[in-house]
Amino acid sequence: EKGGRVSFKLSYYNEYKSYLSIMGSGDKINVFPSRMNLTAMKTRLKGAQKGHSLLKKKSDALTMKFRATLKKIIENKTVMGNVMKAVYFSLAEAAFAAGDISQTVIQNADKAQNKIKFTKDNVAGVQLTNFTMHCEGSDVYQLISLGRGGGTVTKCKETAQKALQLLVELASLQTSFITLDEAIKITNRRVNGIEYVIIPRLENTIAYVIEELDERDREEFYRLKKVQDKKKEMKKKKQALLEELAGKEAMKMADAPRNILETEHDPDIMF
């Protein structure tokens, strides 16, 4: 009997240990299992799911912008090769037609005529820098074309202006490309963190709290049932005791001798 009791205790302990291992296998937040904490965890889970949905939409918007920017960069680089080829060819033509014009260009370069303007573009909360080129003042090189080979020099200047405009646009696209790449990495890291860490942890915590509350309710129900059964048992014992006392009193009254001095009314005898 003693060995059976020990084996029963060991089996119960092993079952309880396996239950604790199952309950502790999931990553969860250490909270006290109560109705208030359950409501708070459900609110946090709802907020995490809403934040995950918004960040997912932000990631999709940034990815679309990223792909569009990459497509423009590839197109501009393809055009850039042809434009730079035309620039060097026009420069060779101008040098052949008008001779060395480098000193004239340097002497007329008093201040910068082409200037870059910075603007910001907001894409899903990410600030992208855009570069735009604009010209200020009059053209200081307009008199160069009056000399020998003027048409060729003008053509070379226009080709170089187009190449400069394309370079500025390409620089703007490259800057936006790098910014979008970093923003997409950060956003995807947050999305994955919410999806695979925060939401499962909150769900495990909610399941743990619900399980503990259900277990507590079952224990309370069992306790109340045992109390009620105990009360019924005590009532039955009390009733049995009262009945036993009443029976003993009746037997005592029946066995007691009669007292002739007591006045009793005898029934009439009829002949």
Disulfide bonds with the S-S distance in Angstrom:
none
